[in-house]
Amino acid sequence: TSGCLVVAKSRFAASVLAKSFRSRTTRKVYWAIVAGVPKTRQGRVSTYIAKEMLPDGDSRMRVAEHGEEGAEHALTYYAVVEASAQKLAWVSLKPVTGRTHQLRVHAASIGHPIIGDPKYFNIENWELPGGIQSRLHLLARRIVVPHPRTGKPIDVTAPLPPHMQQTFNLLGLETDAYDPI
């Protein structure tokens, strides 16, 4: 995932920032390009997620049942910003919880995995449109976090990485489009 990253410069700042994430006062917005176009243009995905080991010794997260060992609740709000035919969609994602691979698992669980995702893209015989790189199209676009000392919001926005900028150009998507999230 490209984009915004929060790094603390002191233990005090790390403690305050961790509390902000735990209490969910930090706001995060991600952008993704997904396969297909969700029928429900705005919605929420609420599942339980658990880690699973793969035969090759690697691991990944999966949707799990409530009460299952290791399963943790994960909640994501999403909105389709713009669609490109019915092949691809630019989706804005707002995770409420912060589980490992949450956005990638949630996108795949609603049948619209993030393109270029080597772990969770699960549509057989799906071909990437010409000119689009097979790299993960997920960007931590914006984060708003309270300053550790003053409490005033620090609002940071990240530009698109080159491979996503190329995709936006090919699809005619404008980054200043209205983002419903």
KESE-462216 format. One record per residue (C-alpha): x, y, z. Coordinates in nm, 2 decimals. Layout:
N
<node <X; Y; Z>>
...
***
This chain:
181
<node <0.00; 0.00; 0.00>>
<node <0.13; 0.34; -0.09>>
<node <0.06; 0.67; 0.07>>
<node <0.04; 0.83; 0.42>>
<node <0.23; 0.68; 0.71>>
<node <0.23; 0.81; 1.06>>
<node <0.57; 0.80; 1.25>>
<node <0.62; 0.93; 1.60>>
<node <0.93; 1.12; 1.70>>
<node <0.91; 1.04; 2.07>>
<node <0.76; 0.79; 2.31>>
<node <0.51; 1.05; 2.43>>
<node <0.39; 1.11; 2.07>>
<node <0.38; 0.74; 2.00>>
<node <0.16; 0.69; 2.31>>
<node <-0.08; 0.97; 2.22>>
<node <-0.10; 0.86; 1.86>>
<node <-0.17; 0.50; 1.96>>
<node <-0.45; 0.61; 2.18>>
<node <-0.59; 0.81; 1.89>>
<node <-0.60; 0.50; 1.67>>
<node <-0.75; 0.29; 1.95>>
<node <-1.02; 0.54; 2.03>>
<node <-1.09; 0.58; 1.65>>
<node <-1.05; 0.95; 1.65>>
<node <-0.79; 0.92; 1.37>>
<node <-0.97; 0.95; 1.03>>
<node <-0.82; 0.75; 0.74>>
<node <-0.93; 0.75; 0.37>>
<node <-0.79; 0.50; 0.12>>
<node <-0.84; 0.50; -0.26>>
<node <-0.84; 0.18; -0.46>>
<node <-0.91; 0.06; -0.81>>
<node <-1.13; -0.25; -0.80>>
<node <-1.24; -0.51; -1.05>>
<node <-1.60; -0.45; -1.15>>
<node <-1.84; -0.19; -1.01>>
<node <-2.02; -0.25; -0.68>>
<node <-2.40; -0.25; -0.73>>
<node <-2.44; -0.07; -0.40>>
<node <-2.26; 0.25; -0.47>>
<node <-2.21; 0.34; -0.10>>
<node <-2.21; 0.09; 0.18>>
<node <-2.04; -0.08; 0.47>>
<node <-1.86; -0.42; 0.51>>
<node <-1.88; -0.56; 0.85>>
<node <-1.72; -0.90; 0.90>>
<node <-1.49; -1.10; 1.12>>
<node <-1.14; -1.16; 1.00>>
<node <-0.89; -1.43; 1.10>>
<node <-0.55; -1.54; 0.99>>
<node <-0.51; -1.86; 0.80>>
<node <-0.19; -2.05; 0.71>>
<node <-0.14; -2.14; 0.35>>
<node <0.01; -2.47; 0.23>>
<node <0.33; -2.29; 0.11>>
<node <0.39; -2.16; 0.47>>
<node <0.27; -1.81; 0.39>>
<node <-0.04; -1.67; 0.56>>
<node <-0.33; -1.44; 0.47>>
<node <-0.64; -1.31; 0.63>>
<node <-0.99; -1.44; 0.55>>
<node <-1.35; -1.37; 0.65>>
<node <-1.43; -1.57; 0.95>>
<node <-1.74; -1.66; 1.17>>
<node <-1.82; -1.47; 1.49>>
<node <-1.67; -1.66; 1.78>>
<node <-1.42; -1.84; 1.57>>
<node <-1.08; -1.86; 1.73>>
<node <-0.86; -1.56; 1.64>>
<node <-1.14; -1.38; 1.46>>
<node <-1.16; -1.01; 1.51>>
<node <-1.44; -0.77; 1.40>>
<node <-1.36; -0.54; 1.10>>
<node <-1.57; -0.25; 0.97>>
<node <-1.51; -0.06; 0.65>>
<node <-1.73; 0.21; 0.48>>
<node <-1.69; 0.24; 0.10>>
<node <-1.82; 0.46; -0.18>>
<node <-1.77; 0.43; -0.56>>
<node <-1.62; 0.76; -0.67>>
<node <-1.63; 0.68; -1.04>>
<node <-1.67; 0.38; -1.27>>
<node <-1.49; 0.29; -1.59>>
<node <-1.74; 0.10; -1.80>>
<node <-1.83; -0.20; -1.59>>
<node <-1.48; -0.33; -1.58>>
<node <-1.32; -0.11; -1.31>>
<node <-1.42; 0.13; -1.03>>
<node <-1.24; 0.39; -0.83>>
<node <-1.35; 0.33; -0.47>>
<node <-1.29; 0.54; -0.16>>
<node <-1.26; 0.33; 0.16>>
<node <-1.28; 0.44; 0.52>>
<node <-1.17; 0.17; 0.77>>
<node <-1.32; 0.21; 1.11>>
<node <-1.12; -0.07; 1.26>>
<node <-0.76; -0.14; 1.16>>
<node <-0.71; -0.51; 1.10>>
<node <-0.43; -0.66; 0.90>>
<node <-0.52; -0.65; 0.52>>
<node <-0.88; -0.54; 0.62>>
<node <-0.95; -0.33; 0.31>>
<node <-0.80; -0.60; 0.08>>
<node <-1.01; -0.87; 0.24>>
<node <-1.33; -0.66; 0.25>>
<node <-1.30; -0.56; -0.12>>
<node <-1.25; -0.92; -0.22>>
<node <-1.54; -1.04; 0.01>>
<node <-1.79; -0.82; -0.18>>
<node <-1.67; -0.95; -0.51>>
<node <-1.46; -0.65; -0.61>>
<node <-1.10; -0.73; -0.53>>
<node <-0.84; -0.46; -0.56>>
<node <-0.65; -0.49; -0.89>>
<node <-0.29; -0.60; -0.87>>
<node <-0.35; -0.77; -0.53>>
<node <-0.14; -1.09; -0.53>>
<node <-0.30; -1.23; -0.22>>
<node <-0.67; -1.15; -0.25>>
<node <-0.75; -1.10; -0.61>>
<node <-0.96; -1.41; -0.67>>
<node <-1.15; -1.37; -1.01>>
<node <-1.06; -1.65; -1.25>>
<node <-0.98; -1.57; -1.61>>
<node <-1.00; -1.19; -1.54>>
<node <-0.77; -0.98; -1.76>>
<node <-0.63; -0.65; -1.67>>
<node <-0.71; -0.38; -1.93>>
<node <-0.42; -0.29; -2.15>>
<node <-0.16; -0.05; -2.02>>
<node <-0.25; -0.10; -1.65>>
<node <0.03; -0.24; -1.44>>
<node <-0.04; -0.55; -1.22>>
<node <0.06; -0.37; -0.90>>
<node <-0.15; -0.32; -0.59>>
<node <-0.39; -0.03; -0.66>>
<node <-0.44; 0.08; -0.30>>
<node <-0.34; 0.42; -0.16>>
<node <-0.36; 0.55; 0.19>>
<node <-0.49; 0.88; 0.05>>
<node <-0.55; 1.09; 0.36>>
<node <-0.51; 1.08; 0.73>>
<node <-0.63; 1.32; 1.00>>
<node <-0.47; 1.27; 1.34>>
<node <-0.47; 1.50; 1.64>>
<node <-0.13; 1.66; 1.71>>
<node <0.02; 1.49; 2.02>>
<node <0.08; 1.81; 2.21>>
<node <-0.18; 2.06; 2.09>>
<node <-0.46; 1.83; 1.98>>
<node <-0.51; 2.03; 1.66>>
<node <-0.57; 1.81; 1.36>>
<node <-0.27; 1.72; 1.14>>
<node <-0.43; 1.66; 0.79>>
<node <-0.20; 1.49; 0.54>>
<node <-0.28; 1.39; 0.18>>
<node <-0.06; 1.16; -0.03>>
<node <-0.04; 1.19; -0.41>>
<node <-0.10; 0.88; -0.63>>
<node <0.20; 0.66; -0.68>>
<node <0.32; 0.64; -1.05>>
<node <0.14; 0.31; -1.13>>
<node <-0.19; 0.44; -1.00>>
<node <-0.14; 0.78; -1.17>>
<node <-0.09; 0.59; -1.50>>
<node <-0.41; 0.40; -1.44>>
<node <-0.61; 0.72; -1.36>>
<node <-0.47; 0.88; -1.68>>
<node <-0.56; 0.57; -1.89>>
<node <-0.92; 0.56; -1.74>>
<node <-0.96; 0.94; -1.76>>
<node <-1.01; 0.97; -1.38>>
<node <-0.95; 1.31; -1.22>>
<node <-0.82; 1.31; -0.86>>
<node <-1.01; 1.62; -0.78>>
<node <-1.34; 1.44; -0.83>>
<node <-1.59; 1.46; -0.54>>
<node <-1.50; 1.19; -0.29>>
<node <-1.82; 1.08; -0.11>>
<node <-1.62; 0.95; 0.18>>
***
